[in-house]
């Protein structure tokens, strides 16, 4: 069965007031997580999705690479890359959910009612 996948990186962000990043420097107003929506649709139009807070790995981030919160015009490329990788990791699980639904028991109206 063919599946269509969609990843939405939302503008819902979680910001730490102060956080130590990869080079052990402490930065203020650090974007540490973003709500992402991974959605999978099968040919029948059935949908499986997940929309958690996805944590951004800051272990490689240095003070020299850090962009002050008020100067951000969007998510930094390194964060987008991590979130897109998370989206790729969700695909097989969402496909499995849709495949499992095809053989799962379903509620039906009683024939005598």
N, CA, C and O of each residue as an XYZ file, in Angstrom:
452
protein
N       0.843     -1.179      0.000
C       0.000      0.000      0.000
C       0.886      1.239      0.000
O       1.939      1.267      0.637
N       0.451      2.242     -0.710
C       1.194      3.497     -0.788
C       0.778      4.430      0.344
O      -0.391      4.491      0.725
N       1.737      5.137      0.859
C       1.501      6.083      1.953
C       2.010      7.461      1.560
O       2.979      7.593      0.811
N       1.343      8.475      2.075
C       1.789      9.852      1.914
C       2.173     10.371      3.284
O       1.421     10.219      4.246
N       3.343     10.982      3.373
C       3.835     11.497      4.656
C       3.923     13.017      4.609
O       4.227     13.620      3.580
N       3.645     13.608      5.764
C       3.710     15.069      5.887
C       4.301     15.399      7.253
O       3.906     14.827      8.269
N       5.241     16.321      7.261
C       5.824     16.796      8.520
C       5.560     18.283      8.637
O       5.891     19.055      7.737
N       4.960     18.684      9.755
C       4.738     20.103     10.034
C       5.562     20.471     11.257
O       5.372     19.917     12.340
N       6.473     21.408     11.074
C       7.252     21.948     12.191
C       6.519     23.223     12.601
O       6.546     24.225     11.886
N       5.870     23.173     13.751
C       5.008     24.284     14.155
C       5.819     25.441     14.741
O       7.036     25.356     14.906
N       5.108     26.512     15.044
C       5.724     27.667     15.716
C       5.594     27.566     17.235
O       5.926     28.509     17.952
N       5.110     26.417     17.727
C       5.017     26.214     19.180
C       6.390     25.775     19.673
O       6.837     24.663     19.389
N       7.043     26.642     20.401
C       8.392     26.362     20.888
C       8.426     26.427     22.414
O       7.662     27.158     23.045
N       9.337     25.637     22.984
C       9.573     25.699     24.431
C      10.945     26.332     24.612
O      11.938     25.887     24.037
N      10.974     27.388     25.431
C      12.183     28.179     25.616
C      12.648     28.081     27.069
O      11.887     28.355     27.998
N      13.905     27.686     27.248
C      14.500     27.641     28.586
C      15.041     29.035     28.897
O      15.741     29.622     28.072
N      14.727     29.570     30.077
C      15.219     30.903     30.418
C      16.746     30.981     30.434
O      17.330     32.006     30.081
N      17.380     29.887     30.847
C      18.836     29.818     30.908
C      19.222     28.348     30.763
O      18.646     27.485     31.425
N      20.196     28.062     29.898
C      20.544     26.672     29.638
C      22.005     26.558     29.221
O      22.523     27.388     28.473
N      22.658     25.511     29.721
C      24.033     25.233     29.328
C      23.995     24.465     28.012
O      23.283     23.468     27.886
N      24.772     24.940     27.026
C      24.785     24.283     25.718
C      26.074     23.474     25.559
O      26.836     23.312     26.512
N      26.308     22.969     24.349
C      27.380     22.012     24.086
C      28.769     22.400     24.522
O      29.537     21.528     24.929
N      29.130     23.663     24.458
C      30.478     24.083     24.847
C      30.559     24.494     26.317
O      31.523     25.132     26.741
N      29.535     24.121     27.087
C      29.434     24.435     28.514
C      29.214     25.914     28.806
O      29.318     26.341     29.956
N      28.913     26.698     27.778
C      28.552     28.090     28.039
C      27.060     28.116     28.390
O      26.291     27.262     27.948
N      26.676     29.090     29.176
C      25.278     29.235     29.547
C      24.678     30.363     28.725
O      25.202     31.476     28.684
N      23.555     30.046     28.063
C      22.888     31.026     27.213
C      21.486     31.281     27.757
O      20.929     30.451     28.476
N      20.932     32.414     27.413
C      19.587     32.776     27.864
C      18.575     32.614     26.733
O      18.897     32.787     25.557
N      17.337     32.275     27.122
C      16.230     32.125     26.171
C      16.596     31.181     25.034
O      16.652     31.577     23.869
N      16.841     29.934     25.393
C      17.268     28.911     24.436
C      16.057     28.078     24.000
O      15.348     27.522     24.839
N      15.827     27.995     22.705
C      14.773     27.133     22.169
C      15.243     25.696     22.358
O      16.241     25.273     21.774
N      14.502     24.950     23.189
C      14.936     23.582     23.497
C      14.023     22.511     22.923
O      14.414     21.345     22.865
N      12.814     22.874     22.497
C      11.896     21.882     21.930
C      10.865     22.582     21.052
O      10.567     23.764     21.222
N      10.330     21.808     20.107
C       9.339     22.312     19.157
C       8.264     21.244     18.989
O       8.576     20.054     18.948
N       7.012     21.654     18.893
C       5.952     20.691     18.580
C       6.006     20.419     17.080
O       5.948     21.334     16.259
N       6.121     19.127     16.747
C       6.134     18.702     15.345
C       4.980     17.728     15.129
O       4.632     16.949     16.016
N       4.404     17.786     13.953
C       3.304     16.889     13.607
C       3.754     16.018     12.436
O       3.998     16.508     11.334
N       3.856     14.719     12.703
C       4.157     13.756     11.648
C       2.849     13.060     11.310
O       2.177     12.523     12.190
N       2.493     13.072     10.037
C       1.204     12.542      9.603
C       1.428     11.583      8.438
O       2.223     11.849      7.537
N       0.713     10.466      8.476
C       0.785      9.461      7.429
C      -0.638      9.150      6.965
O      -1.526      8.908      7.782
N      -0.843      9.159      5.657
C      -2.156      8.877      5.087
C      -2.017      7.722      4.099
O      -1.102      7.705      3.275
N      -2.937      6.754      4.190
C      -2.902      5.653      3.234
C      -3.836      5.950      2.055
O      -4.500      6.986      2.024
N      -3.879      5.031      1.091
C      -4.686      5.244     -0.126
C      -6.174      5.369      0.173
O      -6.910      5.992     -0.592
N      -6.624      4.781      1.280
C      -8.036      4.849      1.661
C      -8.377      6.153      2.387
O      -9.535      6.391      2.729
N      -7.379      6.986      2.617
C      -7.603      8.257      3.292
C      -7.543      8.186      4.806
O      -7.811      9.177      5.486
N      -7.188      7.001      5.352
C      -7.043      6.877      6.808
C      -5.738      7.545      7.237
O      -4.746      7.525      6.509
N      -5.759      8.131      8.423
C      -4.624      8.917      8.893
C      -4.128      8.401     10.235
O      -4.918      8.052     11.112
N      -2.811      8.359     10.381
C      -2.161      8.141     11.675
C      -1.214      9.320     11.866
O      -0.560      9.757     10.920
N      -1.143      9.827     13.082
C      -0.271     10.976     13.315
C       0.231     11.005     14.748
O      -0.282     10.316     15.630
N       1.234     11.811     14.944
C       1.784     12.051     16.273
C       2.222     13.510     16.325
O       2.698     14.054     15.329
N       2.063     14.148     17.492
C       2.399     15.571     17.583
C       3.039     15.931     18.923
O       2.494     16.745     19.669
N       4.184     15.336     19.231
C       4.833     15.607     20.517
C       5.739     16.840     20.488
O       5.990     17.444     19.445
N       6.219     17.183     21.699
C       7.325     18.127     21.811
C       8.568     17.354     21.408
O       8.852     16.307     21.991
N       9.311     17.837     20.433
C      10.540     17.192     19.992
C      11.708     18.027     20.514
O      11.845     19.206     20.188
N      12.535     17.392     21.324
C      13.667     18.085     21.942
C      14.795     18.277     20.932
O      15.123     17.370     20.167
N      15.369     19.449     20.943
C      16.497     19.766     20.064
C      17.785     19.421     20.801
O      17.986     19.821     21.947
N      18.654     18.672     20.126
C      19.953     18.303     20.706
C      20.876     19.515     20.621
O      21.216     19.975     19.531
N      21.269     20.015     21.768
C      22.120     21.206     21.825
C      23.574     20.865     22.138
O      24.378     21.764     22.386
N      23.922     19.579     22.128
C      25.257     19.143     22.546
C      26.369     19.616     21.615
O      27.521     19.713     22.039
N      26.054     19.909     20.373
C      27.068     20.389     19.421
C      27.060     21.914     19.287
O      27.914     22.480     18.604
N      26.114     22.573     19.927
C      25.971     24.022     19.805
C      27.017     24.747     20.646
O      27.241     24.403     21.807
N      27.652     25.748     20.051
C      28.638     26.552     20.771
C      28.142     27.989     20.880
O      27.221     28.398     20.173
N      28.757     28.736     21.763
C      28.384     30.145     21.943
C      28.546     30.910     20.632
O      27.762     31.815     20.345
N      29.553     30.556     19.838
C      29.779     31.222     18.564
C      28.672     30.980     17.556
O      28.427     31.815     16.685
N      27.996     29.832     17.669
C      26.900     29.487     16.753
C      25.547     29.944     17.273
O      24.575     29.995     16.520
N      25.482     30.274     18.548
C      24.202     30.590     19.181
C      23.659     31.917     18.660
O      24.383     32.908     18.563
N      22.358     31.913     18.324
C      21.689     33.144     17.883
C      20.743     33.564     18.998
O      19.907     32.777     19.442
N      20.876     34.799     19.445
C      20.015     35.305     20.517
C      18.552     35.194     20.113
O      18.197     35.421     18.956
N      17.720     34.846     21.064
C      16.296     34.615     20.812
C      15.647     35.774     20.056
O      14.933     35.548     19.080
N      15.883     36.993     20.488
C      15.258     38.162     19.862
C      15.759     38.409     18.442
O      15.143     39.164     17.690
N      16.876     37.777     18.068
C      17.429     37.940     16.725
C      16.980     36.839     15.762
O      17.273     36.899     14.568
N      16.267     35.834     16.281
C      15.817     34.732     15.425
C      14.738     35.202     14.461
O      13.827     35.935     14.844
N      14.846     34.776     13.214
C      13.806     35.043     12.217
C      13.123     33.731     11.815
O      12.219     33.719     10.980
N      13.563     32.651     12.410
C      13.040     31.310     12.170
C      13.936     30.342     12.916
O      14.916     30.743     13.544
N      13.597     29.076     12.842
C      14.453     28.090     13.500
C      15.788     28.006     12.774
O      15.830     28.071     11.546
N      16.875     27.862     13.520
C      18.180     27.688     12.878
C      18.192     26.401     12.042
O      17.474     25.448     12.346
N      19.008     26.385     10.999
C      19.109     25.239     10.098
C      19.413     23.957     10.846
O      18.835     22.915     10.537
N      20.313     24.008     11.831
C      20.675     22.791     12.571
C      19.470     22.222     13.300
O      19.338     21.002     13.405
N      18.589     23.074     13.806
C      17.381     22.597     14.490
C      16.410     21.999     13.478
O      15.837     20.939     13.729
N      16.216     22.660     12.337
C      15.325     22.134     11.307
C      15.795     20.759     10.841
O      14.989     19.846     10.654
N      17.097     20.623     10.658
C      17.659     19.342     10.210
C      17.344     18.241     11.212
O      16.968     17.137     10.818
N      17.493     18.527     12.503
C      17.185     17.537     13.541
C      15.696     17.184     13.531
O      15.336     16.013     13.655
N      14.848     18.168     13.388
C      13.402     17.929     13.404
C      12.962     17.147     12.162
O      12.073     16.299     12.243
N      13.577     17.431     11.029
C      13.275     16.674      9.810
C      13.722     15.217      9.954
O      13.041     14.310      9.476
N      14.857     14.992     10.607
C      15.324     13.619     10.862
C      14.340     12.895     11.777
O      14.054     11.716     11.569
N      13.821     13.592     12.788
C      12.808     13.004     13.663
C      11.597     12.580     12.825
O      11.065     11.486     13.011
N      11.167     13.442     11.908
C      10.034     13.135     11.046
C      10.271     11.874     10.222
O       9.368     11.050     10.076
N      11.466     11.719      9.688
C      11.810     10.517      8.923
C      11.707      9.276      9.803
O      11.242      8.230      9.350
N      12.139      9.389     11.061
C      12.104      8.253     11.990
C      10.675      7.822     12.317
O      10.458      6.679     12.720
N       9.708      8.703     12.153
C       8.321      8.391     12.501
C       7.594      7.609     11.414
O       6.583      6.965     11.691
N       8.087      7.654     10.200
C       7.364      7.101      9.056
C       6.994      5.630      9.219
O       5.831      5.268      9.042
N       7.953      4.784      9.550
C       7.656      3.347      9.617
C       6.651      3.027     10.723
O       5.798      2.158     10.543
N       6.738      3.707     11.850
C       5.797      3.480     12.941
C       4.379      3.888     12.582
O       3.422      3.197     12.930
N       4.243      5.010     11.885
C       2.915      5.465     11.473
C       2.330      4.532     10.412
O       1.133      4.242     10.425
N       3.174      4.066      9.500
C       2.710      3.101      8.499
C       2.249      1.819      9.178
O       1.235      1.240      8.787
N       2.990      1.369     10.196
C       2.618      0.151     10.926
C       1.275      0.325     11.633
O       0.480     -0.613     11.686
N       1.016      1.509     12.172
C      -0.273      1.763     12.820
C      -1.415      1.625     11.824
O      -2.442      1.019     12.130
N      -1.236      2.181     10.644
C      -2.289      2.089      9.625
C      -2.469      0.647      9.152
O      -3.597      0.205      8.937
N      -1.382     -0.078      8.991
C      -1.472     -1.476      8.569
C      -2.177     -2.312      9.628
O      -2.959     -3.201      9.294
N      -1.908     -2.036     10.902
C      -2.538     -2.787     11.995
C      -4.046     -2.529     12.039
O      -4.820     -3.427     12.370
N      -4.453     -1.338     11.714
C      -5.884     -1.013     11.719
C      -6.658     -1.861     10.701
O      -7.833     -2.171     10.902
N      -5.986     -2.229      9.614
C      -6.657     -2.982      8.548
C      -7.125     -4.354      9.034
O      -8.102     -4.892      8.514
N      -6.442     -4.922     10.022
C      -6.803     -6.252     10.521
C      -7.358     -6.210     11.938
O      -7.620     -7.257     12.529
N      -7.538     -5.036     12.481
C      -8.045     -4.897     13.854
C      -9.558     -5.088     13.898
O     -10.258     -4.850     12.913
N     -10.044     -5.519     15.050
C     -11.487     -5.626     15.265
C     -12.101     -4.238     15.188
O     -11.494     -3.250     15.601
N     -13.308     -4.180     14.657
C     -13.985     -2.892     14.509
C     -15.388     -2.965     15.116
O     -16.038     -4.010     15.097
N     -15.826     -1.857     15.641
C     -17.182     -1.764     16.178
C     -18.169     -1.727     15.019
O     -17.946     -1.051     14.015
N     -19.274     -2.474     15.178
C     -20.325     -2.460     14.159
C     -21.676     -2.414     14.857
O     -21.814     -2.790     16.020
N     -22.661     -1.944     14.116
C     -24.025     -1.950     14.644
C     -24.536     -3.399     14.626
O     -24.250     -4.163     13.704
N     -25.286     -3.750     15.653
C     -25.858     -5.088     15.727
C     -26.898     -5.287     14.624
O     -27.689     -4.383     14.355
N     -26.906     -6.455     13.985
C     -27.853     -6.677     12.882
C     -29.313     -6.764     13.360
O     -30.233     -6.641     12.551
N     -29.527     -6.972     14.642
C     -30.897     -7.089     15.149
C     -31.465     -5.765     15.650
O     -32.603     -5.717     16.118
N     -30.678     -4.685     15.556
C     -31.116     -3.418     16.114
C     -31.633     -2.541     15.102
O     -32.047     -1.423     15.408
